Each structure stands twice: as structure tokens, then as C-alpha cells.
Amino acid sequence: MLRWIYPVTCVVCGESAPLYLCDSCREKLPHVPRPLCLYCGAATFGRASEPDRCEACAPFTRPYSWARSALVLEGETRRLVHDLKYHRASYLATPLADVLYRLWQSNPRVASRQDWALVPVPIDSRRHYERGYNQAALLAKELGRMLGFPVVEPLTRLLSEEDKRSMTRLSARARQQNANKVYALSPSWPREAASLPPHLVLVDDVYTTGATARACARVLASLPGVQEVGVLTVARAM
């Protein structure tokens, strides 16, 4: 009845769409071009000397097993992500999680396993208060519903002095140093939790330099019983 009175329409073209994003507009969003680095998922444009070590990830340690992003952070993708993140458009979590679902199903190696749990990248309490929600947690919840996977939240994000200037204003090296300090195991999480699946997937909205993914994956990989950590993001900054 509500859908008849208030029909859901595509936020891009305005046509009727069940998930606020029609199939046509979803397909027109800029997808990450191939070939990809098999480790970090960056577009290599054929320049990588090794398939799993591109210029973007070569200087760093490897706490996660793989990372993949669905879209390039430009044009309509940037607007959708920013509306979800900064403009209280929480309803966009469903269509963007659908984008992640399609990306997941396109990877047979990970899609063939059922012992995954989704871990949203946490935000600090100040940003949670300002936004009213954690956009990564909304994405993880919707994706978990689509895949039938549990969502667990063993991580917390602290607020450092450097972080008060916003991570987006820091250099790649400074971002990594700051990320290593602010992401930690939540004090309320039982470290010996036996119910934690052996395969975990970090879920976030944007992969920029990979500093957040590496810092979070390092904490998760230290938990007992964890065998693999992957990273899944809606968009990637090119």
C-alpha cells in the first residue's frame, strides 16, 4: 500500500525502481576497469610487473588476502556514496549493497564458500553522532541479508589528535600511521569468541589508499581461528 502511495523511484533517472536504483542506471555507473591487481584490486591498466603486486600495494605489508571494489569513485557513484555518507540518505545502503552482492557473486572463489562473516569498518563516536549511523554497518547489514551471512562488529575506532583533522587531508604514509593507531579490537568483544567464522570480509564504502583496510585487517587477522580476511568496498578512488 505504501509503495502505491509513495512509489520508489531511481535516484538517478527518476523511473520506477525497486531498490532506488534501476538496472539501466546501475549498469551505467563506472565500474573498476580491468585488468586488476589480484591482491588489492586496483586497476593496473596492464602496467603491473606482477599480477598480485601493483604500484599501489607493493610498498605495504599484506594483512588481508584480497580486496575488491565495484565502482570508480566519480560521477554518479561519488554522489551516491556521498549522499549515503554525509547527507543522511540511509536508504541508499540497499542499492549499493546490491552492487556489492553482484560483485561478490562474480568471484567464484569467494562465492563458493559459505563460512564468511561480514565486518563493517567502524567510525568514531563523534562521526556516528553527526551522521546518525555508520554507513559501512548499513551496507554490511544489507549485504548480509542478501548473502545470508552474519554481521559481526569486533572492531572499534578511536579518535586521535591527527584524526581530528580528517584522514582525507593526510598523506598516504600519514594515513597509514594514523589508521594503525585508531583501529583496534573493541573492549566489549570477547577475544576468545568461538562463534567467529574463519573467513571475514571487511565492508566499507570507499577504498582510497588502503590504510583503513590494512589497519582493520591486521586486527582481525590476530583473532583466534581467523584464517582469511578479505575487503569489499562499493567504490575506489582512482
Steps between C-alpha positions, in 0.01 A plus 500: 500500500777745592689418180183590306459830682874579510655313204873430514687663214858488374707776661684551170233502227176524699343190347332231711759276670464248787833593665526877427735418211374354173689231309586736216652769722683242710668360189601850390692566821878498441630154592865446596675424169695181448764362522514512878773442752407155635588613852367852560254520209642820351470554126849440359431595136743222407798671666552264797815288477338238726127414500473524879735789578419832338650844567216581742556207738865401447640727778271361770464185708217260415264442793202414277476235227317700235311824445240585236302815421198512274503856369728795431440794733395754238184645349175346625690252716660783696161667546332180621779417744515856633122516542511176702799613704435870560139582409305245709384306192504170688257349246789490251662220703269249331583576133870539578499170691338348190802624301726322751285186478548486123874553542513218755313258272740578216793353696458119504784438745343700783136446401541121522568520874223543757705546818542877472402775741479867406685760708410867447783748532416704813475876527580701811231612742513863385423414138237247606327775697521746209373255236262298712638170370809323368463471123728193490279326757190572290671356192614191691153441643334520158768288333481244779125473446553442127776241547370338817822580690524624859626849579745530789655815645822419686670828404489848644637830379669739737543872445860621488631856487605452137158356415328820608636656181325227294683212336421642155750783559793274588767356271491127425779430750335716768164333436656158560672611820177654627288199400733265688434702817124548478368156398499242777313207647186619677526472880158333503603228254594166664837419350439128540163512318455150364213594267714718272517344149850432364448728198426870548419774250554866586222713351538872435377768264830618346852362455739794468861419590422172679620632836170425674470155344852402600461628857166324554613178332809488722278499811262240358779270386629488859175350633501128584367277225501763224648350185428766239402865483363658181396857424190609308421864423240670287742743338868562447678830464711480185 
